Amino acid sequence: MSGAILWMMGAILSLTTMAVAGRELAAEMSIFEIMFFRNAICLAIICLLITRYGGHLYRTRRLRMHGFRNVIHFAAQAAWYYGLVHLPLSEVFAIEFTAPIWTAILAALFLSESLTAKRSVAILLGFVGIMIILRPGIAIIDPAAFVVLGAAIGFASMFVITRSMASSDKPLTILFYMNLVQLPLSLVLMVPEWVMPSANAWPWIAVTGLAGLSSHYCFARAFALGDAAIVAPIDFLRLPFAAVLGYLLYQEPTSIFVFIGAGVILAGNLLNLRADKDA
């Protein structure tokens, strides 16, 4: 179990580092240019891995599903990066943590997974957590918060589609087509706002590509070594980590309501994990 915890800490470090790199790069280039470089780096590394471990990993019978999945994921990623530019890092991560709640709803609708009493309560807690974070009618809501919420729903949709594909395609195959589909999308959308990256930007470009790939790998290793009910909640350490980094690097204030709301969402996710275990 200690190995799983270490891999989860690696995932947290990767995701937080990628968020900081995205924030730094957004000061001089568009979101789509950031995504283009990330996809290009990831695709190059994955191609090397597939060449080493077997060309059969390129093959799939579900090209249309890969295309559909990655258009949704591309839009969610763009929304996530938009949130990074306009919201405190801690608030972006807190809202993103609702993705498992949305996954439970979508899985019930499209995969015929049972919506038990525990899952229903978990979903309710997720909504309560979002209301605490956004406080509609009490605080002024930044429109970017709704964009990040849309990103969380997009990630949930991607998770549900991935569940349906896991029986036929290997994880490396799924990652290959993720970047293969998203690379031309980001290329087309970045062209109107293309800028030549400065010398200072290239290290951050490398970081965002490597961190994006390592986060997927660390998550996969963690869940392979440990029970999801124990491993998944560790991901919530991203919130205080992001809050500290946001304050140290960008002097971002963090509302206590973000932590309270995230705690309620965490409770919902834990209950949802318990429901999965009991199923």
MARVO-436328 format. One record per residue: x, y, z of N, C-alpha, C, CB in turn; residue number from 1; residue in three letters. Coordinates in steps of 0.05 Angstrom, whole numbers. Glycine has a CB too. Layout:
BEGIN
   n_px   n_py   n_pz  ca_px  ca_py  ca_pz   c_px   c_py   c_pz  cb_px  cb_py  cb_pz   n res
      X      Y      Z      X      Y      Z      X      Y      Z      X      Y      Z NUM ALA
...
***
This chain:
BEGIN
   n_px   n_py   n_pz  ca_px  ca_py  ca_pz   c_px   c_py   c_pz  cb_px  cb_py  cb_pz   n res
     16    -24      0      0      0      0     17     25      0    -19      0     24   1 MET
     41     24     13     58     47     13     67     55    -15     83     42     30   2 SER
     70     34    -33     77     40    -60     55     55    -75     83     14    -75   3 GLY
     30     47    -70      7     61    -82      6     90    -73    -19     46    -75   4 ALA
     11     95    -48     11    122    -37     32    139    -50     14    122     -6   5 ILE
     56    127    -54     78    142    -67     71    149    -96    104    126    -66   6 LEU
     58    130   -110     50    135   -138     28    157   -139     39    110   -151   7 TRP
     10    157   -119    -10    178   -118      3    205   -113    -31    172    -97   8 MET
     23    206    -96     37    231    -91     51    241   -117     58    227    -68   9 MET
     61    221   -133     72    228   -158     51    240   -177     85    204   -171  10 GLY
     27    229   -177      5    240   -193     -2    268   -184    -19    221   -192  11 ALA
     -3    272   -158    -10    299   -148     11    319   -156    -12    298   -117  12 ILE
     37    311   -154     58    329   -162     57    335   -192     86    317   -155  13 LEU
     51    314   -208     50    318   -237     27    337   -245     45    291   -251  14 SER
      3    333   -233    -20    350   -240    -16    379   -231    -45    338   -228  15 LEU
     -5    382   -207     -1    409   -197     21    423   -213      7    409   -167  16 THR
     42    409   -220     63    420   -237     52    428   -264     86    401   -240  17 THR
     35    411   -275     23    417   -301      6    442   -300      7    393   -312  18 MET
     -8    445   -277    -25    469   -274     -8    494   -273    -42    467   -249  19 ALA
     14    493   -258     32    517   -256     44    523   -283     54    512   -235  20 VAL
     52    502   -298     64    506   -324     44    518   -343     74    479   -336  21 ALA
     19    509   -342     -2    521   -358     -7    550   -352    -28    506   -355  22 GLY
     -6    557   -326    -10    585   -318     13    602   -329    -11    587   -287  23 ARG
     38    592   -327     61    607   -336     60    611   -367     87    593   -328  24 GLU
     53    590   -381     53    591   -410     31    609   -421     50    563   -422  25 LEU
      8    610   -406    -15    626   -415     -8    656   -415    -38    621   -396  26 ALA
     14    664   -402     21    692   -403     31    701   -430     43    697   -382  27 ALA
     39    681   -448     49    689   -474     38    674   -497     79    686   -474  28 GLU
     22    653   -492     10    638   -514    -18    630   -508     28    614   -521  29 MET
    -33    622   -529    -61    614   -525    -63    586   -512    -75    614   -552  30 SER
    -86    581   -502    -91    554   -490    -87    532   -510   -120    553   -478  31 ILE
    -96    537   -535    -94    516   -555    -65    511   -563   -110    523   -580  32 PHE
    -48    531   -562    -20    527   -568     -7    510   -545     -5    554   -571  33 GLU
    -15    516   -521     -5    500   -498    -13    471   -502    -16    511   -471  34 ILE
    -38    466   -509    -48    439   -513    -34    425   -537    -78    439   -517  35 MET
    -28    441   -558    -14    429   -581     13    418   -572    -10    450   -602  36 PHE
     29    434   -558     55    424   -550     53    401   -531     71    447   -537  37 PHE
     33    401   -513     30    379   -495     23    353   -510      7    385   -475  38 ARG
      4    355   -529     -3    331   -545     21    321   -561    -26    338   -563  39 ASN
     36    340   -573     59    332   -590     80    317   -573     71    356   -603  40 ALA
     86    326   -550    106    313   -533     96    286   -524    113    331   -508  41 ILE
     71    285   -514     60    260   -505     58    239   -528     31    264   -493  42 CYS
     50    248   -551     47    229   -574     74    218   -582     34    243   -598  43 LEU
     95    235   -582    122    225   -589    131    204   -570    142    249   -590  44 ALA
    127    208   -543    136    189   -523    120    163   -525    133    201   -495  45 ILE
     94    165   -529     77    142   -531     84    125   -556     47    150   -532  46 ILE
     90    138   -578     98    123   -602    124    107   -597    103    143   -625  47 CYS
    143    119   -582    167    104   -575    161     80   -558    187    123   -561  48 LEU
    143     84   -539    135     62   -521    121     39   -536    117     72   -498  49 LEU
    103     47   -554     89     27   -570    108     11   -588     66     40   -586  50 ILE
    127     26   -600    147     13   -617    163     -8   -601    166     34   -629  51 THR
    168     -2   -576    183    -20   -559    166    -44   -550    194     -6   -535  52 ARG
    141    -39   -542    125    -59   -530    106    -74   -549    108    -48   -508  53 TYR
    106    -66   -575     91    -81   -594     73    -63   -611     74   -101   -580  54 GLY
     76    -66   -638     61    -49   -656     31    -56   -656     71    -53   -684  55 GLY
     24    -79   -644     -4    -87   -643    -20    -67   -626     -7   -115   -631  56 HIS
     -7    -51   -610    -21    -31   -593    -32     -8   -609     -2    -20   -572  57 LEU
    -23     -5   -634    -35     15   -652    -63      7   -661    -17     20   -676  58 TYR
    -69    -19   -661    -93    -29   -673   -117    -26   -654    -90    -58   -680  59 ARG
   -140    -18   -665   -165    -16   -650   -188    -20   -669   -167     11   -636  60 THR
   -210    -30   -658   -235    -33   -674   -255    -11   -667   -247    -60   -669  61 ARG
   -246      8   -651   -265     28   -641   -256     57   -647   -269     25   -611  62 ARG
   -249     61   -673   -239     87   -681   -259    109   -676   -231     87   -710  63 LEU
   -284    104   -682   -305    125   -678   -308    132   -649   -332    115   -689  64 ARG
   -306    112   -631   -309    117   -603   -285    133   -593   -311     90   -587  65 MET
   -261    126   -603   -237    142   -596   -241    171   -604   -212    130   -609  66 HIS
   -251    175   -628   -255    203   -638   -275    218   -620   -265    202   -666  67 GLY
   -298    205   -614   -318    217   -597   -307    224   -569   -343    199   -595  68 PHE
   -293    204   -557   -282    207   -530   -263    231   -529   -268    182   -522  69 ARG
   -247    233   -550   -225    253   -548   -234    281   -557   -202    244   -565  70 ASN
   -255    283   -572   -267    310   -576   -278    321   -550   -289    309   -597  71 VAL
   -291    304   -534   -301    312   -508   -278    319   -489   -319    290   -495  72 ILE
   -258    301   -489   -235    306   -471   -220    332   -479   -216    282   -472  73 HIS
   -218    337   -505   -204    361   -514   -219    386   -504   -203    362   -545  74 PHE
   -246    386   -507   -261    409   -497   -258    412   -467   -291    406   -505  75 ALA
   -258    390   -452   -255    391   -423   -228    402   -415   -260    364   -411  76 ALA
   -207    393   -429   -180    403   -424   -178    433   -429   -160    388   -441  77 GLN
   -190    442   -451   -189    471   -457   -203    487   -436   -202    476   -485  78 ALA
   -226    476   -426   -241    490   -404   -225    490   -379   -268    476   -400  79 ALA
   -210    469   -373   -194    467   -349   -171    488   -350   -182    438   -346  80 TRP
   -158    490   -373   -137    510   -376   -148    538   -374   -122    506   -403  81 TYR
   -172    542   -384   -185    568   -382   -189    575   -352   -212    569   -397  82 TYR
   -198    556   -337   -201    560   -309   -175    567   -295   -214    536   -296  83 GLY
   -153    553   -303   -127    559   -290   -119    588   -294   -106    540   -302  84 LEU
   -126    599   -316   -118    627   -322   -135    647   -306   -121    633   -352  85 VAL
   -160    640   -300   -179    660   -289   -187    655   -260   -203    660   -306  86 HIS
   -180    632   -249   -188    626   -221   -164    618   -205   -209    603   -221  87 LEU
   -166    620   -178   -145    609   -161   -141    579   -166   -151    615   -131  88 PRO
   -116    570   -164   -111    541   -169   -128    524   -151    -82    535   -165  89 LEU
   -131    531   -125   -146    515   -106   -176    512   -115   -145    527    -78  90 SER
   -187    534   -125   -216    532   -133   -219    515   -158   -226    561   -139  91 GLU
   -200    516   -177   -201    499   -200   -201    469   -192   -178    504   -219  92 VAL
   -183    462   -174   -181    434   -166   -206    426   -150   -156    430   -149  93 PHE
   -216    444   -133   -239    437   -116   -263    431   -134   -246    460    -97  94 ALA
   -268    447   -155   -291    442   -173   -286    417   -190   -295    466   -191  95 ILE
   -261    413   -198   -254    389   -214   -260    363   -199   -225    390   -222  96 GLU
   -259    364   -172   -263    340   -156   -292    330   -157   -256    346   -127  97 PHE
   -310    345   -170   -337    335   -173   -339    315   -196   -356    359   -179  98 THR
   -318    311   -211   -319    293   -234   -329    265   -227   -291    291   -247  99 ALA
   -320    252   -205   -330    226   -198   -360    226   -193   -316    215   -174 100 PRO
   -371    248   -182   -400    250   -178   -415    250   -204   -407    275   -161 101 ILE
   -405    266   -223   -417    266   -250   -414    239   -264   -405    289   -267 102 TRP
   -392    226   -259   -388    199   -271   -409    180   -261   -360    189   -263 103 THR
   -416    181   -236   -437    163   -225   -464    168   -239   -440    167   -195 104 ALA
   -470    194   -243   -495    200   -257   -495    190   -286   -500    231   -257 105 ILE
   -474    196   -300   -472    188   -328   -471    158   -332   -448    201   -342 106 LEU
   -457    144   -313   -456    115   -315   -483    102   -311   -436    104   -294 107 ALA
   -499    115   -293   -526    105   -289   -544    109   -314   -539    119   -264 108 ALA
   -539    131   -328   -555    138   -351   -548    122   -375   -553    167   -357 109 LEU
   -521    118   -380   -512    106   -405   -500     78   -403   -492    124   -417 110 PHE
   -492     70   -379   -481     43   -375   -499     25   -359   -453     45   -363 111 LEU
   -522     36   -352   -542     20   -336   -531     11   -309   -551     -4   -352 112 SER
   -512     27   -298   -502     21   -271   -523     30   -251   -475     35   -266 113 GLU
   -526     14   -230   -547     20   -210   -542     46   -195   -550     -3   -191 114 SER
   -563     61   -191   -561     86   -176   -573     80   -148   -577    110   -190 115 LEU
   -555     69   -131   -564     61   -104   -568     85    -86   -543     42    -92 116 THR
   -578     79    -62   -583    100    -42   -557    114    -35   -596     88    -17 117 ALA
   -535     99    -32   -509    111    -25   -500    129    -48   -488     89    -20 118 LYS
   -503    120    -72   -494    137    -95   -511    162    -97   -495    121   -121 119 ARG
   -537    159    -91   -554    183    -92   -546    203    -71   -584    174    -88 120 SER
   -540    194    -47   -531    212    -26   -504    225    -34   -528    197      1 121 VAL
   -486    209    -47   -460    219    -56   -464    241    -76   -443    196    -68 122 ALA
   -483    237    -95   -488    258   -115   -499    283   -101   -509    247   -136 123 ILE
   -517    280    -82   -528    303    -68   -506    318    -53   -549    293    -48 124 LEU
   -487    303    -41   -465    316    -27   -447    332    -47   -448    296    -12 125 LEU
   -444    321    -71   -428    335    -91   -441    362    -98   -425    318   -116 126 GLY
   -467    362   -102   -481    387   -108   -480    407    -85   -511    381   -115 127 PHE
   -482    397    -60   -480    414    -37   -452    426    -35   -486    398    -11 128 VAL
   -432    410    -41   -405    421    -41   -400    443    -61   -385    398    -46 129 GLY
   -411    439    -85   -409    460   -105   -423    486    -97   -421    450   -132 130 ILE
   -447    483    -84   -461    506    -75   -446    521    -53   -489    498    -64 131 MET
   -432    506    -36   -415    519    -16   -392    534    -28   -405    498      5 132 ILE
   -380    523    -48   -357    536    -61   -366    561    -77   -343    516    -80 133 ILE
   -388    558    -92   -396    581   -109   -413    601    -94   -412    570   -133 134 LEU
   -429    591    -74   -446    609    -58   -464    627    -75   -430    625    -38 135 ARG
   -480    616    -93   -497    633   -110   -516    650    -93   -513    616   -129 136 PRO
   -518    675   -100   -536    693    -86   -523    707    -63   -560    679    -77 137 GLY
   -499    697    -55   -484    709    -32   -459    721    -42   -478    687    -11 138 ILE
   -444    707    -58   -419    717    -70   -422    721   -100   -395    698    -63 139 ALA
   -405    738   -111   -405    742   -140   -391    718   -152   -391    769   -148 140 ILE
   -405    704   -170   -393    680   -182   -378    687   -208   -416    659   -189 141 ILE
   -353    680   -209   -337    684   -233   -347    664   -254   -307    680   -227 142 ASP
   -354    674   -278   -363    656   -299   -343    633   -305   -368    671   -325 143 PRO
   -318    637   -299   -298    616   -304   -304    592   -287   -270    627   -298 144 ALA
   -317    595   -264   -324    573   -247   -343    554   -261   -336    582   -220 145 ALA
   -361    564   -277   -380    548   -292   -365    534   -315   -403    564   -303 146 PHE
   -345    546   -325   -329    534   -346   -314    510   -335   -308    554   -359 147 VAL
   -303    513   -311   -289    490   -298   -309    468   -291   -274    500   -273 148 VAL
   -333    476   -282   -353    456   -277   -360    440   -302   -379    469   -265 149 LEU
   -361    454   -324   -365    441   -350   -342    422   -356   -368    461   -373 150 GLY
   -317    430   -349   -294    413   -353   -297    387   -336   -268    427   -345 151 ALA
   -307    390   -311   -310    366   -294   -331    347   -306   -320    375   -266 152 ALA
   -352    358   -317   -373    341   -330   -361    328   -355   -398    358   -338 153 ILE
   -344    343   -370   -330    331   -393   -312    309   -385   -315    353   -408 154 GLY
   -296    312   -364   -278    291   -354   -295    267   -346   -261    301   -330 155 PHE
   -317    271   -333   -335    249   -325   -345    234   -349   -359    259   -308 156 ALA
   -353    248   -370   -362    235   -395   -339    218   -406   -371    256   -415 157 SER
   -315    229   -406   -292    214   -416   -287    189   -400   -267    232   -416 158 MET
   -290    191   -373   -286    167   -356   -306    145   -362   -289    175   -326 159 PHE
   -331    154   -367   -352    134   -373   -346    120   -400   -380    147   -374 160 VAL
   -338    135   -419   -332    123   -446   -308    105   -443   -326    146   -467 161 ILE
   -288    113   -427   -264     96   -423   -271     70   -410   -243    111   -406 162 THR
   -290     70   -391   -299     45   -379   -310     26   -400   -321     51   -358 163 ARG
   -325     36   -419   -336     19   -440   -315      9   -459   -358     34   -454 164 SER
   -292     22   -461   -271     15   -480   -249     -3   -467   -259     39   -492 165 MET
   -248     -3   -440   -226    -16   -426   -225    -46   -432   -229    -12   -397 166 ALA
   -248    -58   -439   -248    -87   -444   -235    -94   -471   -276    -97   -443 167 SER
   -233    -75   -490   -224    -81   -516   -197    -68   -523   -244    -72   -537 168 SER
   -190    -46   -510   -166    -31   -517   -148    -28   -492   -172     -4   -528 169 ASP
   -122    -31   -496   -102    -28   -475   -100      2   -467    -75    -39   -484 170 LYS
    -91      8   -442    -88     36   -434    -70     52   -452    -77     37   -406 171 PRO
    -48     39   -462    -29     53   -479    -42     59   -506     -4     37   -483 172 LEU
    -59     42   -516    -74     47   -540    -93     71   -537    -90     21   -549 173 THR
   -107     72   -515   -125     94   -509   -110    120   -508   -140     89   -483 174 ILE
    -86    120   -495    -70    144   -493    -59    153   -520    -46    140   -473 175 LEU
    -52    133   -537    -42    139   -564    -63    154   -580    -34    113   -578 176 PHE
    -88    143   -580   -109    156   -596   -118    182   -584   -132    137   -599 177 TYR
   -116    185   -557   -122    210   -544   -106    232   -556   -118    208   -514 178 MET
    -80    228   -557    -62    249   -568    -63    251   -598    -34    244   -558 179 ASN
    -67    229   -612    -69    229   -641    -93    245   -650    -70    201   -652 180 LEU
   -115    243   -637   -140    258   -644   -137    287   -636   -164    245   -631 181 VAL
   -126    292   -612   -126    319   -602   -104    337   -614   -123    319   -572 182 GLN
    -83    325   -625    -61    341   -636    -71    357   -660    -39    322   -645 183 LEU
    -85    346   -680    -94    363   -702   -115    383   -694   -105    346   -725 184 PRO
   -132    376   -674   -152    395   -664   -138    420   -652   -170    382   -642 185 LEU
   -118    415   -635   -104    438   -623    -88    453   -644    -85    428   -601 186 SER
    -78    439   -664    -62    453   -685    -80    472   -701    -50    432   -705 187 LEU
   -103    463   -709   -121    480   -725   -130    505   -708   -146    465   -733 188 VAL
   -136    501   -683   -146    523   -666   -124    542   -657   -161    511   -643 189 LEU
    -99    533   -657    -78    550   -647    -67    569   -669    -55    534   -635 190 MET
    -71    561   -695    -59    575   -717    -65    605   -717    -67    563   -743 191 VAL
    -91    614   -713    -97    642   -713    -82    659   -692   -126    647   -711 192 PRO
    -75    646   -670    -62    660   -648    -34    650   -642    -79    657   -623 193 GLU
    -22    638   -663      5    627   -659     26    649   -652     14    612   -684 194 TRP
     42    643   -633     65    660   -627     89    641   -623     60    677   -601 195 VAL
    113    651   -631    137    635   -627    144    635   -597    160    646   -644 196 MET
    146    612   -584    152    611   -556    179    624   -550    152    583   -545 197 PRO
    181    639   -528    206    651   -520    225    630   -509    201    674   -500 198 SER
    249    637   -504    268    618   -492    259    609   -465    296    631   -491 199 ALA
    247    627   -450    238    620   -423    214    601   -423    230    645   -408 200 ASN
    199    600   -446    175    583   -447    182    554   -452    157    593   -469 201 ALA
    204    548   -465    210    520   -473    212    501   -449    235    519   -489 202 TRP
    225    508   -427    225    490   -404    197    484   -394    242    501   -382 203 PRO
    179    504   -394    152    500   -385    136    483   -404    137    527   -381 204 TRP
    142    485   -430    130    468   -451    137    439   -446    138    477   -479 205 ILE
    163    434   -440    172    407   -434    158    397   -409    202    406   -431 206 ALA
    155    413   -389    143    405   -364    114    398   -368    145    428   -343 207 VAL
     99    414   -383     70    408   -387     66    382   -402     56    431   -402 208 THR
     83    376   -421     81    351   -436     88    327   -419     98    351   -460 209 GLY
    111    328   -405    120    306   -388    101    302   -364    148    311   -379 210 LEU
     92    324   -352     74    321   -329     47    310   -337     71    349   -315 211 ALA
     37    317   -360     12    306   -369     13    276   -373      4    320   -395 212 GLY
     35    266   -384     38    238   -388     43    223   -362     61    232   -408 213 LEU
     61    234   -345     68    221   -320     44    219   -301     91    236   -306 214 SER
     25    239   -302      2    238   -285    -15    213   -291    -15    263   -288 215 SER
    -19    208   -317    -35    184   -325    -21    159   -316    -38    183   -356 216 HIS
      6    158   -319     21    134   -311     20    130   -281     50    136   -320 217 TYR
     23    151   -265     23    149   -236     -4    140   -226     31    176   -224 218 CYS
    -25    151   -237    -52    142   -229    -56    112   -235    -74    159   -244 219 PHE
    -47    104   -259    -51     75   -266    -35     57   -247    -41     70   -295 220 ALA
    -11     65   -240      6     49   -222     -6     48   -194     34     60   -221 221 ARG
    -16     71   -185    -28     73   -158    -52     55   -155    -35    102   -151 222 ALA
    -70     56   -174    -94     40   -172    -89     10   -177   -115     50   -192 223 PHE
    -66      4   -190    -58    -24   -194    -48    -36   -168    -38    -26   -216 224 ALA
    -36    -19   -151    -23    -28   -126    -41    -26   -101      2    -13   -122 225 LEU
    -61     -9   -102    -77     -5    -78   -107     -4    -83    -68     21    -65 226 GLY
   -122     -8    -62   -151     -7    -64   -160     22    -69   -164    -18    -38 227 ASP
   -180     24    -88   -189     51    -96   -200     67    -72   -210     49   -117 228 ALA
   -212     54    -53   -224     67    -30   -203     81    -13   -240     48    -13 229 ALA
   -178     71    -14   -157     83      1   -140    102    -16   -139     61     13 230 ILE
   -136     94    -41   -118    110    -58   -131    136    -68   -110     93    -82 231 VAL
   -157    134    -77   -170    157    -90   -171    182    -71   -198    150    -98 232 ALA
   -178    179    -45   -180    203    -29   -153    218    -26   -189    195     -2 233 PRO
   -131    205    -31   -105    218    -29   -103    241    -49    -82    198    -33 234 ILE
   -117    238    -71   -117    258    -92   -126    285    -82   -135    250   -116 235 ASP
   -142    285    -60   -152    311    -49   -130    327    -36   -174    305    -29 236 PHE
   -106    315    -32    -84    331    -22    -75    351    -42    -60    312    -15 237 LEU
    -84    348    -67    -79    369    -87    -89    396    -79    -91    361   -114 238 ARG
   -111    396    -64   -124    422    -57   -106    439    -39   -151    417    -44 239 LEU
    -98    429    -15    -80    446      1    -53    451    -13    -75    432     28 240 PRO
    -44    432    -28    -19    436    -43    -22    459    -62    -10    410    -57 241 PHE
    -44    459    -77    -49    480    -97    -53    507    -83    -73    473   -114 242 ALA
    -67    506    -60    -71    531    -45    -45    544    -36    -89    526    -21 243 ALA
    -27    527    -27     -1    538    -18     15    548    -42     16    516     -3 244 VAL
     16    533    -64     30    542    -87     18    567    -99     30    520   -109 245 LEU
     -9    568   -100    -22    592   -110    -15    617    -94    -52    588   -110 246 GLY
    -13    614    -67     -6    636    -50     23    644    -54    -12    630    -21 247 TYR
     41    624    -54     70    630    -56     78    642    -83     86    605    -50 248 LEU
     66    631   -105     74    639   -132     58    663   -142     71    616   -151 249 LEU
     32    664   -135     15    684   -147      0    702   -127     -5    671   -166 250 TYR
      6    698   -101     -8    713    -80    -38    710    -82      0    742    -81 251 GLN
    -48    686    -88    -76    681    -90    -89    676    -63    -81    657   -109 252 GLU
   -110    690    -56   -124    684    -31   -142    660    -36   -141    708    -22 253 PRO
   -146    644    -15   -163    621    -17   -185    623      4   -147    594    -14 254 THR
   -210    622     -4   -232    624     15   -235    598     31   -258    630     -1 255 SER
   -243    601     56   -248    578     72   -271    561     61   -255    587    101 256 ILE
   -289    574     46   -312    560     34   -302    540     13   -331    580     22 257 PHE
   -279    545      0   -269    526    -19   -261    500     -5   -244    538    -34 258 VAL
   -249    502     19   -241    478     33   -265    464     45   -221    486     56 259 PHE
   -285    479     55   -309    467     66   -324    452     44   -327    488     79 260 ILE
   -328    465     21   -342    453     -1   -327    428    -11   -345    473    -24 261 GLY
   -300    430    -13   -284    407    -22   -287    384     -3   -255    415    -26 262 ALA
   -288    390     23   -292    369     43   -318    355     40   -290    381     71 263 GLY
   -339    369     33   -366    357     28   -364    340      3   -388    379     26 264 VAL
   -351    350    -17   -348    334    -42   -332    309    -37   -334    351    -64 265 ILE
   -310    311    -20   -294    288    -13   -312    267      1   -271    296      5 266 LEU
   -329    276     19   -347    257     32   -365    243     12   -364    272     53 267 ALA
   -375    258     -8   -391    246    -29   -375    225    -45   -402    267    -47 268 GLY
   -351    232    -51   -334    213    -67   -328    188    -51   -308    227    -76 269 ASN
   -322    191    -25   -317    168     -9   -342    149     -7   -309    177     20 270 LEU
   -365    162     -5   -390    146     -4   -394    132    -31   -414    164      2 271 LEU
   -387    146    -53   -390    134    -79   -371    110    -83   -384    155   -101 272 ASN
   -347    112    -72   -328     90    -73   -338     67    -56   -300     99    -62 273 LEU
   -350     73    -33   -362     51    -17   -385     37    -32   -373     63     10 274 ARG
   -400     53    -47   -422     41    -63   -411     23    -84   -439     63    -76 275 ALA
   -388     31    -97   -376     14   -117   -366    -12   -105   -352     29   -131 276 ASP
   -355    -10    -81   -344    -33    -67   -366    -53    -60   -328    -25    -42 277 LYS
   -389    -42    -52   -411    -59    -43   -426    -71    -67   -431    -43    -27 278 ASP
   -423    -59    -91   -438    -68   -114   -429    -96   -123   -435    -48   -137 279 ALA
***
